Amino acid sequence: MIEFTFWDIVRNLLFATRWTVALSLAAFVGGASFGVIILILRISKNGWLRRFGKGYIALFQGTPLLMQLFLIFFGMPMLGFRIEPWSAAVLCLTFYASAYLAEIWRSGVEALPTGQWDAAASLGLHRVQELRLIILPQAFSITRAPIVGFLVQLIKATALTSIIGFDELLRTSNAINNATFEPFRVYGLVAIIFFVLCFPLTQYARMLEARQIAH
């Protein structure tokens, strides 16, 4: 058994936390960017594009994230594409986040009064301008609370990437526990770190929700 002081454990876990945060941010930004495209397909007037967007969302919401990680990390090399754990984790979580964010935003679009579409049409705007200038800004605004709530879920979902060898918080804690045989101390600290990361966001989401209801 390797001797680790309490501060050795904390220091190593905090170092790994940087990768958890980096992965969460990369997946959220990538998912938001790609999610806008999926949203536009999902609400398109073209039936084929609309069905594609709907199928994409159903695929990534209806299958386990762990299976998606396995397919990307182990499947892509079989197709001739070499991929590292970081790239596989970001790619998979980006797809996963884009499906959920697109669906959250779709609910925001559908919550808008039809008069908003009519007003946009009366200004002589084409479809892209309607979405960019009038519809999407309002949809994004009224769905801020569920977006922040999803970010909390995304942070916790990064723990699954340890299974493909990405050195985030959980994988590092497993290595420390295997060396120290102190599961209560190690995993207790991991739980505290995740709580510190997620609790402020949860409270912020509740504040946004209460503000939305008040208005």
C-alpha positions as CSV (number, residue, x, y, z in Angstrom):
1,M,0.0,0.0,0.0
2,I,1.4,3.4,-1.0
3,E,1.3,6.1,1.7
4,F,-0.7,9.1,0.6
5,T,-1.3,12.0,2.9
6,F,-4.7,13.7,2.9
7,W,-3.3,16.6,1.0
8,D,-1.7,14.3,-1.6
9,I,-5.1,12.8,-2.3
10,V,-6.8,16.3,-2.4
11,R,-4.1,17.6,-4.7
12,N,-4.4,14.8,-7.2
13,L,-8.1,14.9,-7.2
14,L,-8.1,18.6,-7.8
15,F,-5.7,18.2,-10.7
16,A,-8.1,15.6,-12.2
17,T,-11.0,18.0,-11.6
18,R,-9.5,20.4,-14.1
19,W,-10.0,17.7,-16.8
20,T,-13.6,17.0,-15.7
21,V,-14.3,20.8,-16.0
22,A,-12.5,21.1,-19.3
23,L,-14.4,18.1,-20.7
24,S,-17.8,19.4,-19.5
25,L,-17.2,22.8,-21.0
26,A,-15.9,21.4,-24.3
27,A,-18.9,19.1,-24.6
28,F,-21.4,21.8,-23.6
29,V,-20.0,24.3,-26.1
30,G,-19.8,21.7,-28.9
31,G,-23.2,20.4,-28.0
32,A,-24.8,23.8,-28.0
33,S,-23.2,24.6,-31.4
34,F,-24.3,21.4,-33.0
35,G,-27.6,21.4,-31.1
36,V,-28.6,24.6,-32.9
37,I,-28.2,22.8,-36.2
38,I,-30.2,19.8,-35.0
39,L,-32.9,22.2,-33.7
40,I,-33.2,23.9,-37.1
41,L,-33.5,20.5,-38.8
42,R,-36.1,19.4,-36.1
43,I,-38.4,22.4,-36.8
44,S,-37.7,22.6,-40.5
45,K,-40.6,22.8,-43.0
46,N,-38.9,20.0,-45.0
47,G,-40.3,16.7,-43.9
48,W,-37.1,14.8,-44.5
49,L,-35.0,17.2,-42.6
50,R,-37.5,17.2,-39.8
51,R,-37.5,13.4,-39.6
52,F,-33.7,13.3,-39.6
53,G,-33.6,15.8,-36.7
54,K,-36.2,13.8,-34.8
55,G,-34.4,10.5,-35.4
56,Y,-31.1,12.0,-34.3
57,I,-32.6,13.2,-31.0
58,A,-34.4,9.8,-30.5
59,L,-31.1,7.9,-31.1
60,F,-29.0,9.8,-28.6
61,Q,-31.7,10.1,-26.0
62,G,-32.9,6.5,-26.4
63,T,-29.5,4.7,-26.0
64,P,-27.2,4.5,-23.0
65,L,-24.4,7.1,-23.0
66,L,-22.0,4.3,-22.0
67,M,-22.8,2.4,-25.2
68,Q,-22.3,5.5,-27.2
69,L,-18.8,5.9,-25.7
70,F,-18.0,2.3,-26.5
71,L,-19.2,2.7,-30.1
72,I,-17.1,5.8,-30.7
73,F,-13.9,4.7,-28.8
74,F,-13.8,1.1,-30.0
75,G,-15.8,1.4,-33.2
76,M,-13.9,4.2,-35.0
77,P,-10.5,2.4,-35.0
78,M,-12.2,-0.5,-36.8
79,L,-13.2,2.0,-39.5
80,G,-9.6,3.2,-39.8
81,F,-9.8,6.3,-37.5
82,R,-7.4,6.4,-34.6
83,I,-9.0,8.2,-31.7
84,E,-7.7,9.1,-28.2
85,P,-9.8,9.0,-25.0
86,W,-10.0,12.8,-24.8
87,S,-11.2,13.1,-28.4
88,A,-13.7,10.2,-28.0
89,A,-15.1,11.7,-24.8
90,V,-15.5,15.1,-26.3
91,L,-17.1,13.8,-29.5
92,C,-19.5,11.5,-27.7
93,L,-20.6,14.0,-25.1
94,T,-21.0,16.6,-27.8
95,F,-23.4,14.4,-29.7
96,Y,-25.2,13.5,-26.5
97,A,-25.5,17.2,-25.4
98,S,-26.6,18.3,-28.8
99,A,-29.6,16.0,-28.8
100,Y,-30.8,17.1,-25.4
101,L,-30.2,20.8,-26.0
102,A,-31.9,20.7,-29.3
103,E,-35.0,19.1,-27.6
104,I,-34.9,21.7,-24.8
105,W,-34.8,24.5,-27.3
106,R,-37.5,22.9,-29.4
107,S,-39.8,23.1,-26.4
108,G,-38.9,26.8,-26.1
109,V,-39.8,27.4,-29.8
110,E,-43.1,25.6,-29.4
111,A,-43.9,27.6,-26.3
112,L,-43.8,30.9,-28.2
113,P,-47.1,32.3,-29.3
114,T,-47.8,31.8,-33.0
115,G,-48.0,35.6,-33.3
116,Q,-44.2,35.7,-33.1
117,W,-44.0,33.8,-36.3
118,D,-46.7,36.0,-37.9
119,A,-44.9,39.1,-36.8
120,A,-41.6,37.8,-38.3
121,A,-43.4,37.0,-41.5
122,S,-45.0,40.4,-41.7
123,L,-41.5,42.0,-41.6
124,G,-40.6,40.2,-44.8
125,L,-37.9,38.1,-43.2
126,H,-36.9,34.8,-44.7
127,R,-36.8,31.6,-42.6
128,V,-33.2,31.9,-41.4
129,Q,-33.7,35.6,-40.4
130,E,-36.9,34.7,-38.6
131,L,-35.1,32.1,-36.5
132,R,-31.9,34.1,-35.9
133,L,-33.5,37.5,-35.1
134,I,-36.8,36.7,-33.4
135,I,-37.6,33.0,-32.7
136,L,-34.3,31.5,-31.4
137,P,-33.3,34.4,-29.0
138,Q,-36.7,34.1,-27.3
139,A,-36.5,30.3,-27.2
140,F,-33.0,30.4,-25.7
141,S,-34.2,33.0,-23.1
142,I,-37.2,31.0,-21.8
143,T,-35.2,27.7,-21.6
144,R,-32.2,29.0,-19.6
145,A,-33.2,27.1,-16.5
146,P,-33.4,23.7,-18.1
147,I,-30.2,24.4,-20.0
148,V,-28.3,25.0,-16.7
149,G,-30.0,22.0,-15.3
150,F,-28.7,19.9,-18.2
151,L,-25.2,21.2,-17.7
152,V,-25.3,19.7,-14.2
153,Q,-26.3,16.3,-15.7
154,L,-23.5,16.7,-18.3
155,I,-20.9,17.3,-15.5
156,K,-22.0,14.2,-13.7
157,A,-22.0,12.2,-17.0
158,T,-18.3,12.9,-17.5
159,A,-17.6,10.2,-14.9
160,L,-18.6,7.6,-17.4
161,T,-15.6,8.5,-19.6
162,S,-13.3,6.8,-17.1
163,I,-14.4,3.5,-18.7
164,I,-12.6,4.4,-21.9
165,G,-9.4,5.5,-20.1
166,F,-9.9,9.2,-19.9
167,D,-8.2,10.5,-16.8
168,E,-11.0,12.6,-15.3
169,L,-12.0,12.7,-11.6
170,L,-13.5,9.3,-11.2
171,R,-10.6,7.4,-13.0
172,T,-8.1,9.3,-10.9
173,S,-10.0,8.5,-7.7
174,N,-10.0,4.8,-8.7
175,A,-6.3,4.8,-9.1
176,I,-5.8,6.5,-5.7
177,N,-8.1,4.1,-4.0
178,N,-6.3,1.1,-5.5
179,A,-3.1,2.5,-4.0
180,T,-4.4,3.6,-0.6
181,F,-7.3,1.3,0.1
182,E,-9.2,4.2,1.6
183,P,-12.5,4.2,-0.3
184,F,-14.5,6.3,2.2
185,R,-11.9,9.1,2.2
186,V,-11.2,9.0,-1.6
187,Y,-14.7,8.7,-2.9
188,G,-16.1,10.9,-0.2
189,L,-13.8,13.7,-1.5
190,V,-14.9,12.9,-5.0
191,A,-18.6,13.3,-3.9
192,I,-17.7,16.7,-2.3
193,I,-16.0,17.9,-5.4
194,F,-18.9,17.0,-7.6
195,F,-21.2,18.6,-5.1
196,V,-19.2,21.8,-5.2
197,L,-19.3,21.8,-9.0
198,C,-23.0,21.0,-9.4
199,F,-24.8,22.6,-6.4
200,P,-24.2,26.3,-7.4
201,L,-25.5,25.5,-10.9
202,T,-28.5,23.7,-9.5
203,Q,-29.4,26.7,-7.3
204,Y,-28.9,29.0,-10.3
205,A,-31.3,26.9,-12.4
206,R,-33.9,27.1,-9.6
207,M,-33.4,30.9,-9.4
208,L,-33.9,31.2,-13.2
209,E,-37.0,29.0,-13.0
210,A,-38.5,31.1,-10.2
211,R,-37.8,34.3,-12.1
212,Q,-39.4,32.8,-15.2
213,I,-42.5,31.9,-13.3
214,A,-42.6,35.3,-11.7
215,H,-42.7,36.9,-15.1
